[in-house]
Amino acid sequence: MRLTDNWFNGLAESEAGQTAHLHVRDELEEFRATGKYRFVIEIAYPFDGEGIEPSDTDTAQIEAVDELLQTAMERDKMAILAASILEPGRKVWLYVSRTYDPFFDRLEEVLAELPLLPLQFEVVQDSDWSYYQELLDKLQP
């Protein structure tokens, strides 16, 4: 299985009814079909700001997390960045993962070089990838 860097981008309505920018990875069907990626791990970075525009400080921290996270988490395909969402007041990274304890061990290791960040986490078992499918449905007519 080959992980590509092809993405859908677009604006959609957030759960709160506000505009959100979606960045959703394409061509994940082979990974989905394996049945191994049963967990969705949401990492959220809350920020203050107008709409979906974080402050310069928050933007720098979000970019630092972006740069470190995807490469480290996808290194052995233990987890795959399926989407990132910029919505009013928060940036969200959605990973599909085989497991969650090793994911968080690696996450802690990777983020150790950054200052303490106000990250929030949620783990959901989602064997049928309904989170991912909902995002795709928002972007595809």
ABEGO torsion letter per residue (X at the ends): XBBBABBBBEBBBBAAGBBBBBBBBBGAAAAAAAGABABBBBBBBBBBEBEABBBAAAAAAAAAAAAAAAAAAAAAGABBBABBBBBBGBBBBBBBBABAAAAAAAAAAAAAABBBBABBBBBBBBAAGAAAAAAAAAABX
